[in-house]
Amino acid sequence: MSERLAYDEVLRVLTDTSALDAEARAVSEEREVVTELNRKYIQENATVPLNQDEYNSRFDALRRRYEAATARLAEIEAQRTERAAKRAEITRFLKTLVHSGDDLLTEFDEELWYITADSITIQADGRLAVQFRDGAEVTIEAEVWRAA
């Protein structure tokens, strides 16, 4: 695997949003289902006499379910935005590593390490947590760094 492809693969893994996208679709569908259930329940209450205490209790449960889905969608969007920013930051950083044309670093550069990285922590599960001097932190799954 060429160095550029290795960098691209690490970048892809670190900034992938496919799982978030799938979850967002599922949560959006959940919200649509709740909206439709709520609409039907309101319509039923308007046409058939219902116990209002039971109606209010069920209506509140549907409202909480809808609000939970809406809150989760907001969290997902924040994670997507964070990963897009991370992608831009990593891409910008990689561009600073370019030496002579499009060639990226192919071997460890101790000076560059001391300039940019503060520490690496190996987690018990094999993940690497890289803390950069600018405060950014990147966690790399064990399968990714071992493959690179």
N, C-alpha and C positions, 0 to 999 in steps of 0.2 A: 504494500500500500504506500503510495507516495505521501510525502509529508503534507502536501496541500490537502489530499484526500483525508488524511488522519485529522488534520485541523477541522476540516469541514464536517467530518463525522462527529467529533467532539462537540462542535458548535451546534449541530443538529440535535444531538441528544440533550444538551444543556438547555436548549431553547424550544424544544418541541412542545406544541400545544394540542396535538391530536387527541390526547386523553381529555384535556379540558374542553375541547370543541365537542367531543362526544357527550361529555357530562352536561355541557350547556344545552345541547339539543334535548337530552332527556329531561332536564329540569324545566326547559321551556315547554315541553310537551306536558309535563306534570302541571305546570301553571295553567295551560290551556284547558286541561281536564278539570281542574278546580274551578276555573272561570265558568265552564259550561255547567258543572254541577251546581254552582251557586246560582247561575241564571235560571236553571230549571227549578231549583228550590224556591227562589223568589217567586217565580211564575206559579208554582204549586200553592204557595202561601197566599197568593192573590186570588186564586180561584177556588181553593178548598180550605175550609176552616181548619187550622192547625193549632195545637197547643202552643201558645206564644213563648212559654218558657223553653220548651223543647226546640222550637224554631230558632230562638235566640242562641241557645246552646250549640246547635248544629251549625248555625250561621257563623258563630264565633270560631268554631273548629275549622270551618272552611277558610275563614279569613286568616287564621294563624297558619294554616297549611300554605295558602297563597303567599303570605308574607315571608315564610321560611324559604319558599322557592325563589322569591324575588331577592331575598338577602343572599342566597347561595349564588344566584346569577351575578350579583354585584361582586361577590368574592372571586368568582371565576373570571370575570372581566378584569378585575384588578391583577390577578395572576397572569392573565394573557398580556396585559399591558407591561407588567414587570418583566416577563420573558422577552417581549419585543424590545424593551429598553436594554435588557441584558444582551440580546443579540446585537443590537447596534453598538453597545459598549465593547463587546468582545471583538466584533468586526473591526471597529476603530482601533482597538489595541493591536490586533493582528497586523493591521496595515502599518503600524509603527515598527513591527518586527521585520518588515520586508527589507532584504539586503539585495542589492543588484537586481533590479527588475522584479519579477513575480516570485522569486525564490524565498521561501520562509526559512526560518532557522531550522537546521537539521540536527543540531547537537546542542547540548546544554551550554548555556552562556551564564557563567557564574556572576558576572557583573550585572547583567540584566536581571538575574534572579534577585540580587540584593537591592536593586533599584525599585523593583515592582512588587515583590512578594514579601510578606511579613512572616507567614508561617504556613505549614501544612500539618494538619492533624489527621491521623489515620483513625477512623472510627472503628468500634468493635466489629461492625458488620462489613468492614473492608472499604467503606466509602472514604474518599479523601475530601477534607474540608480545607480549601486554600483561602487564606486570609491575605488580601492585598493591602498595601500601604494606604490606598485611598479609602479603605474601610469596606470595600466590596468583598463579598465572600462567595465562593463558588463551591458547590458540593458535586463531586464526580463519583458516579456509581462505580463499584469495583470492576464490573465487566468492561466498562468503557476504558478506564485507565490501564487495565491489564492488557486489553487488546491493542492499545496504541503503543 
